[in-house]
Amino acid sequence: RALEALGISAYELMGRAGAAAWARVQRRWPEARRIVVACGPGNNGGDGYVLARLARAAGRDVLVIMPGDSPPTSAECKRAAGDWRAAGGIANPFDGVLPPADLYVDALFGIGLSRAVSGSAQAIIERMQREVARVVNLPEVKQRLVEQSADPVGSSSEELDRVVKAELKTWAAVIRVAGIKP
């Protein structure tokens, strides 16, 4: 209901979250040319597909990997995955090997995950924790954006943009950059 009160769709919010994440990646790691994005089946995965599409449009070499046993399930994630493919992107099921990259983006699950991770999603996470020097974990921004809008009725697009910018200021605590692994 809060999204309805703000007058935006869940997909528009996903687009804003993905764009905000891409902007953050560009500012923090401008030298990253090859990016691997691990996209989960839900809306956090959709944010990852948006980030991947924007990074590809900006000239980066981007590959999306996804848990082979968890294709996109939410309508918004399916749409974002479709937009990624329409832009020429490819999403490969994880085969146990992480492709080489300058930066890995973990968009598998959001902060609202309430079950144990299993299957190929767990394998992706474990592999990144063991082998990767830089992993950016995308938080589930959309829910917090809505929750932070104390009075969404009458809120404008500018107000939502202000909340997005305020949320980005807190990302330093949410983004985990792992040290170089042996």
N, C-alpha and C positions, 0 to 999 in steps of 0.2 A: 504493500500500500504506500510505503514511503516513496518508492520510485514513481508511482502514479502521481503522488502529490507534487513531486518535483517536476513532473511533466516530461520525463525521459524514459526510454525503454531500457530494459536490462542489457540489451545488446549495445546501445549507445554508451552506457556506463562501462561495459566491458571494453569498448573502443577507447574510452578516455583512460581507463586503468592501464591498458596495454600501451597506449601512447605515452602516458606518464612514466611507465617503467622503461620504455625505450629511451625517452629523454634522459632519464637517470643513468642508464647504461652508457649513453653517448658522452655524458659529462664525466662520469667516473672512469670509464675505460675507452677513451677515444681511439686508442691504438688497436682495439680488438677488431680484426678484419674477418676472421672466421669464427662464427658463433653457432653453437649447438644448443637448441632449445628442447628440453624434455617436457612434453605437453601431456597432462593427465586428461581424464575423460570429462571433467566438469568445467565449471566456469573459470577456475584458476588456469586450467589448460587453455581455455578460450583466450584468456589474457596473453598467454604465451604465443598462441597462433597470431594474435594481433601484433605483438612485439616482433615476431619473426617476419611477418609481412612488411612491417615498416622498416626493419633493418635491411631486408632484401631490397626494398625500394630505394634505400639510401646507399646501395652499392656494396653492402656486406655480403659475404659468402655465408649463407645460413642453411642449416640442416635441422629439421625437426625430427626428433625421435619420440616414440610413444610406446607405452606398454602394449605389447601385442595382444594381451588378454583384456585390454581395457580401451576400446575405441571410444571416440566422443559419444557421450550420452545425453548431455543437456542440449536443448534446442539451440542455445546461444553458442555453445562450444562447436556443435555441428556446423553452424553458420560460419563461425570464425575459421574452422578448418576448411570449409568450402571456399571461403575468400582467399585463404592461403594457397590452396591448389589453383584457383582461378588466376592468381598472380604468378603462377609458374612454380610455386613451391612444392616440395615433396615431403611427405611424412613417412618415415620408415619405422616399422616395428623394431623394437630393440632386440638385437641379436646377441647380446652379451658383451659386445665390444663397443667402447666409446670411440667415435670418430675423433681424429685430432681437431683441436680448436684452440683459439686464444681465450675464449670465454664460454662457460656453460651456464645456461639459465635453467633453473629448476622451477618449472611451472606445473608440477605434477598435482599437488594438492594445496588447498588453502589452509588458513588457520583454524577453520571450523571442522577439520577432519576429526571424526569421532570413532573411527575404527582402526584396527591394526592394518598396516600396509602389508601387502603380500604379492606374490607372483612377480611378474616382470617389473612392476613399479618398484618393488622392494629391491630387485636386482639393480635397477638403474641407480637408486639412491645409494646402495652399498658400493657400487662401482665408483660413483662420483666421490664418495667420502674417502675411498682408498686411493684413488689415482689422480684426482683433479686438483690443480693449484688454485683455480678461481671458479667458484660457483656462486651465482647470484640466486638467492631464494626469493621468488616473487610472493609477497604477502597477498592475502585475499583482501584487496583494497575495497572492493565495492561495498561489502557489508559495513565496514568501518566508516566509509564515507556517508552512508545513509544514517548510521547510528550517530555520527557527529553532527548531523544537521538536526539540531534540537527542535526547530520549527520548520519542517519542510514545506508547509503550506505557504504559498506565496514566494518560495525561494526561486531565484532566477538562475539561469545558466551561469551567470557570473558568480553567484554564490556557490554553486557546485564547483566551479573552477577554483574558487578560493579555498574550498575544503580540500580539493585535490592537492593544491600547492601546500597546504598545511600538512597534509598527510605525508607528502614527499619529504618534508623536513624531519620526519620521524623515521624515515627508512634507514638511516645510518645504523640504528639499533636493530633493524630487522634483517638487513642484508648481511649475509655471512660470506666473507671471503676467506676461504681456507688457505692455510699456509702451503707452501710447495711440499708435495709428498715425495718421499724417497722413491 
